[in-house]
Amino acid sequence: MPTPATLLHDQPIERRIDALLDLSRQHAEHFCSPGAWLARQRYMAQHPTSIVVMKCMDGRIHIPHATRTPLGIITPFRNLGGIFDLGWPYLGELLTDTVIDAAQAGRGTLMLITYHFSRGNSARGCAGFNCDTEAAKAHAYAIAEQAGKLFGQDHQQVYPLVCGFETDSDALIIHGYEGAALDVSEWVGHAPEALSSQLNAICPDMPHDMQRDLLPLLEGNLAHVSELQGVERELDIEHREWVICIGRGFDFLHLPNTALIIGPYGPDLAVPIGTAATIIDTNMRAGRIPDDGFMLLASTPYQHSGVDRARAELKSHFLSDFAEQVIRREHPKLAQKMRRHTAVVHWPTRRLDRLD
């Protein structure tokens, strides 16, 4: 059965863009609704651990969707290949602020450091590592080592956890102590209650409260993977993205395999932008998406009116201009099909305001 994302991919570009912008409005309305607000408050009261995910810009990797976690709970950091260096000034500042804010509220931080791969075809792996899964995994462990240096090697306040994401099944693989692993795909048909003891066995040094708050993600992922068993997913496991997002504030995009999302973290943004454009071009050439156009969306979140919003507007315009320059330089023919949109997001309400 076609998914909403699959149905949208085949529409003309203007209709796709209108649908995406409408999705952002629907998301803001839902996010601000009394029921959704209460649900988030209740979830965070029951599971107070702050959860941060370091992930690839690949549109197939959507952790809230794959774990059935309410939107607004997980804090994502996205970049080409999940390639990060905690020494990058802006990334380090944002991550440290996130951890300190949680600590001051009495909450620990669970840092999921992800890599992704395909069991069915290695060519569907991570473009950022030339589909070399071992290299991607080694980089994830290197980030975990940096996190230990930054936040403490005892991992009691911030627990860095390396996680694989298998894109054919959407299954998480939790990497624990001395090479032990918990592969959610192997738990299909088994009672989810047993996940707790298995998690404790492979991550015995993880604080109990963090284990408790990770379990809903694993149970949600098990339910998600189980539901996908036997479902034809050929169009979902191949790249079909038609949007390049640059900046932050894209949590309304909860349609998997729709957007390549590039965070503004690294010192050389041209590399992930160029790679994203290459993926879009390949998708068009392969006939996986219509070749009538693609969307470039730049966004920056802000908290307050006045200077904070004005700075967000300047940042979004810069990111949009910069991305367009890179795409026109590296993919001049593709650039002719670009539909550019620039926006800011009022973060407390998730309202996306277009600037063009």
Buried (B, 14 or more C-beta within 10 A) or exposed (E): EEBEBBEBBBBEBEEBBEBBBEBBEEBBEBBEEEEBEEBBEEBBEEBBBBBBBBBBBBBBBBBBBBBBBBBBBBBBBBBBBBBBBBEBEEBBEBBBEBBEEBBEEEBBBBBBBBBBBBBEEEEBBBBBBEBBBEBBBEBBBBBBEBBBEBBEEEBEBBBBBBBBBBBBBBBBBBBBEEEEBBBBBEBBEEEBEEBBEBBEEBBEEBBEBBBBBBBBBBBBBBBBBBEBEEEEBEBBBBBBBBBBBBBBBBBBBBBBBBBBBBBBBBEEBBBBBBBBBBBBBEBBEEEBBBEBBBBBBBBBBBEEEEEBBEEBBEBBBBBBEBBBEBBBEBBEEBBEBBBBBBBBBBBEEBBBBEBE
